[in-house]
């Protein structure tokens, strides 16, 4: 099991969304992330649980 922290770009790619959507979901939908200095880092497991729990429900993902 991979346990490393993902960057904004990596989590956006993983979810198939734009990086701007990641920042929007952090502020508007309480997407789980950890700010380390100026950088946001994400645990795949925490984000997966958040998505499965409906955290991204109703959000308009920018897929293109």
N, C-alpha and C positions, 0 to 999 in steps of 0.2 A: 504494500500500500504506500502510495506516494504521500509524503507529509509536508511538502514544501509550500510556502506561501506564494500566491499568485498575484501578479501586478494587475493594474486596471486593464491594460491591453490584453493580458492573458485571460482574465476572467470574461472580458467582452467577447473574445474569440471563442472561448469555451461555451458561452451562452448563445452565441450567434447574434450579438447585438453590437451597437456602436459604443465607443467609450463614453460619449456624452450621455447615453442612456444609463450607463453605470453610475455616473455622478448624480444624475437625476433620481435614480432609484435609491441611492444612499440618502439623499436629503428628503425625498418625498415618500418613500416606501420603506424606510428603515432597513435597507439591504445590509446584511451583516458584513462589516469590514472593520479593519483596524488601522488607524492612522499612526504611522511610525515616522515621526518628523513631518516632512511634507508629503510623504508617499502613503497611498492606501494599499493595504495588503489584504488578501482574501484567502480563506480556507475553503477549498472545494466542497468539503463535507458540510460546512455551515451554510454555504450558498445553496447547495442541493436541498438541504432540509428546508430552507427558507422558501425556495421555489415550490417544493412539494407541499408546503403548508399554505400555499396561496399568496405568498408575498408579492409575486410578480403579476398576480391575477388582475386583469383590467388595465394593466399598463400597456401603452402602445409601444411595442418594440420597433425600433428602426432597423429593419433587417437589410436594407440596401443602402 
